[in-house]
Amino acid sequence: MKYLWIACLMAATLAAQETPELREARHHLTLAASRATANFRSADSIEANLRRQGAVLHPQLIALRVRIEAALSEARFEMDQRDYPAAEDALTRADALLDRFARQIGGY
């Protein structure tokens, strides 16, 4: 029972430390990561079909995917460092890259 009480206090302390900036950045990261996952799965499916036909994805798409993953990783790192403006910058960059990626694969 004592440990449950300590865990509850720790959770309350963490919740109290969550700022609106953190909530917004976390929400933005979740949305961007979900969108990236959906588009990457679509690209994987397209790539599998192309391989069956003896073709491959355009190298630009592969490079764009790497850039998206890097922007999302940077956003996570900046959030861990509590630099929310830098995290939002990285997420804005990831969103723009995701828009390009989605247009090129016919996604959303």
DRENTIDO-7596 format. One line per 2 residues: number of its first residue (from 1); for each residue x, y, z of N, C-alpha, C. Coordinates in pm, whole numbers, plus 50000, padded with zeros to 5 digits. Layout:
NUM) X/Y/Z/X/Y/Z/X/Y/Z | ...
END
This chain:
1) 50083/49881/50000/50000/50000/50000/50087/50125/50000 | 50197/50119/50076/50289/50232/50085/50344/50267/49946
3) 50379/50164/49868/50437/50187/49736/50334/50243/49638 | 50210/50202/49654/50103/50255/49570/50087/50405/49595
5) 50094/50444/49720/50084/50585/49756/50200/50665/49696 | 50320/50611/49702/50437/50678/49644/50421/50690/49492
7) 50374/50584/49429/50354/50587/49284/50250/50692/49247 | 50143/50702/49325/50040/50803/49299/50096/50944/49314
9) 50178/50965/49416/50241/51096/49434/50333/51131/49318 | 50409/51032/49272/50500/51056/49160/50420/51088/49034
11) 50312/51016/49011/50229/51042/48893/50166/51181/48901 | 50121/51220/49019/50063/51354/49035/50167/51462/49012
13) 50288/51439/49058/50397/51535/49037/50428/51548/48889 | 50436/51437/48818/50463/51442/48675/50350/51511/48600
15) 50228/51483/48639/50114/51546/48573/50114/51697/48598 | 50153/51737/48719/50159/51879/48751/50269/51948/48670
17) 50375/51875/48635/50485/51932/48560/50454/51942/48411 | 50350/51877/48365/50317/51879/48223/50257/52014/48188
19) 50328/52086/48107/50284/52219/48066/50197/52208/47941 | 50125/52315/47910/50048/52314/47785/50138/52296/47663
21) 50259/52352/47669/50355/52334/47558/50387/52187/47538 | 50412/52117/47648/50444/51974/47642/50327/51895/47585
23) 50207/51925/47634/50089/51854/47585/50071/51875/47435 | 50087/51999/47392/50070/52031/47249/50178/51962/47166
25) 50302/51967/47212/50411/51902/47138/50391/51751/47134 | 50350/51692/47246/50327/51547/47249/50213/51508/47154
27) 50107/51588/47153/49994/51561/47064/50038/51572/46918 | 50113/51677/46887/50162/51698/46750/50252/51582/46708
29) 50340/51538/46798/50428/51425/46769/50348/51298/46744 | 50248/51273/46825/50164/51154/46808/50094/51155/46672
31) 50040/51270/46635/49972/51280/46506/50070/51259/46390 | 50185/51325/46398/50284/51313/46290/50336/51170/46280
33) 50363/51107/46393/50415/50970/46391/50310/50873/46336 | 50184/50894/46372/50077/50808/46320/50063/50823/46170
35) 50069/50946/46125/50058/50972/45982/50177/50912/45906 | 50296/50927/45965/50415/50870/45902/50402/50718/45893
37) 50357/50655/46000/50342/50511/46001/50246/50465/45891 | 50134/50533/45879/50036/50496/45776/50095/50511/45636
39) 50163/50622/45613/50222/50644/45481/50337/50548/45453 | 50415/50517/45554/50526/50423/45535/50472/50283/45504
41) 50363/50244/45568/50302/50113/45538/50251/50109/45395 | 50192/50219/45351/50146/50226/45212/50265/50214/45117
43) 50372/50285/45148/50491/50279/45063/50551/50139/45062 | 50548/50072/45178/50600/49935/45184/50517/49842/45096
45) 50386/49862/45096/50298/49781/45012/50325/49808/44864 | 50340/49935/44830/50372/49972/44692/50506/49911/44652
47) 50603/49920/44740/50735/49866/44710/50729/49715/44688 | 50652/49645/44770/50638/49500/44754/50578/49467/44617
49) 50477/49542/44576/50417/49520/44445/50516/49550/44333 | 50592/49657/44348/50692/49691/44246/50798/49582/44234
51) 50840/49531/44348/50943/49425/44345/50893/49301/44272 | 50766/49267/44291/50709/49152/44220/50712/49175/44069
53) 50709/49301/44032/50712/49335/43889/50854/49363/43840 | 50950/49351/43930/51089/49374/43892/51132/49519/43896
55) 51058/49603/43967/51091/49745/43977/51116/49781/44124 | 51160/49903/44146/51186/49950/44283/51127/50090/44300
57) 51117/50131/44427/51073/50268/44456/51179/50366/44408 | 51134/50484/44375/51227/50589/44334/51316/50625/44454
59) 51445/50642/44432/51536/50674/44542/51498/50802/44618 | 51432/50895/44551/51388/51016/44620/51289/50984/44732
61) 51202/50887/44708/51106/50847/44811/51177/50787/44931 | 51277/50706/44904/51353/50644/45013/51425/50752/45093
63) 51486/50849/45024/51556/50958/45092/51457/51044/45172 | 51341/51067/45117/51239/51145/45186/51193/51075/45313
65) 51179/50945/45306/51140/50867/45424/51245/50881/45534 | 51371/50874/45497/51480/50888/45595/51476/51027/45658
67) 51449/51129/45577/51441/51266/45630/51324/51282/45726 | 51212/51218/45697/51096/51223/45786/51131/51156/45919
69) 51191/51038/45911/51230/50967/46034/51328/51050/46116 | 51420/51118/46050/51517/51203/46120/51448/51321/46188
71) 51353/51383/46120/51281/51497/46179/51200/51452/46300 | 51137/51335/46293/51061/51284/46407/51153/51249/46524
73) 51268/51193/46493/51365/51161/46598/51416/51288/46664 | 51441/51390/46582/51486/51517/46638/51379/51578/46729
75) 51254/51568/46687/51144/51620/46769/51138/51547/46903 | 51153/51415/46901/51152/51338/47027/51268/51381/47116
77) 51386/51398/47056/51504/51440/47132/51480/51577/47195 | 51429/51671/47118/51405/51806/47170/51300/51805/47280
79) 51199/51719/47267/51100/51708/47374/51164/51654/47502 | 51251/51555/47486/51321/51501/47603/51407/51607/47671
81) 51457/51701/47590/51540/51810/47642/51454/51928/47690 | 51322/51913/47675/51225/52016/47713/51241/52145/47633
83) 51288/52131/47510/51299/52244/47418/51182/52234/47321 | 51065/52279/47367/50943/52260/47291/50937/52342/47162
85) 50991/52465/47159/50993/52536/47031/51076/52462/46926 | 51189/52407/46965/51272/52330/46870/51199/52202/46829
87) 51127/52140/46921/51049/52020/46888/50940/52054/46788 | 50873/52167/46808/50769/52209/46713/50828/52240/46576
89) 50947/52299/46574/51014/52325/46445/51040/52194/46371 | 51091/52094/46444/51118/51964/46383/50988/51899/46336
91) 50882/51913/46414/50754/51855/46375/50693/51926/46254 | 50711/52055/46247/50664/52130/46130/50738/52084/46006
93) 50868/52063/46020/50949/52011/45909/50902/51870/45870 | 50875/51786/45971/50826/51650/45944/50691/51655/45872
95) 50603/51747/45914/50472/51760/45848/50488/51796/45700 | 50576/51890/45672/50598/51931/45532/50655/51815/45450
97) 50748/51743/45508/50806/51628/45438/50701/51519/45418 | 50615/51499/45518/50508/51400/45507/50409/51439/45397
99) 50380/51567/45384/50292/51613/45276/50351/51574/45140 | 50480/51600/45122/50546/51564/44995/50544/51414/44973
101) 50576/51339/45077/50580/51193/45069/50442/51139/45029 | 50340/51189/45098/50203/51141/45071/50160/51173/44929
103) 50192/51292/44881/50157/51327/44742/50225/51231/44644 | 50350/51196/44671/50423/51113/44579/50376/50967/44578
105) 50322/50919/44690/50273/50781/44691/50122/50773/44674 | 50058/50889/44668/49912/50890/44654/49841/50870/44786
107) 49908/50899/44897/49849/50882/45030/49783/51010/45077 | 49772/51022/45209/49708/51141/45267/49805/51214/45355
END
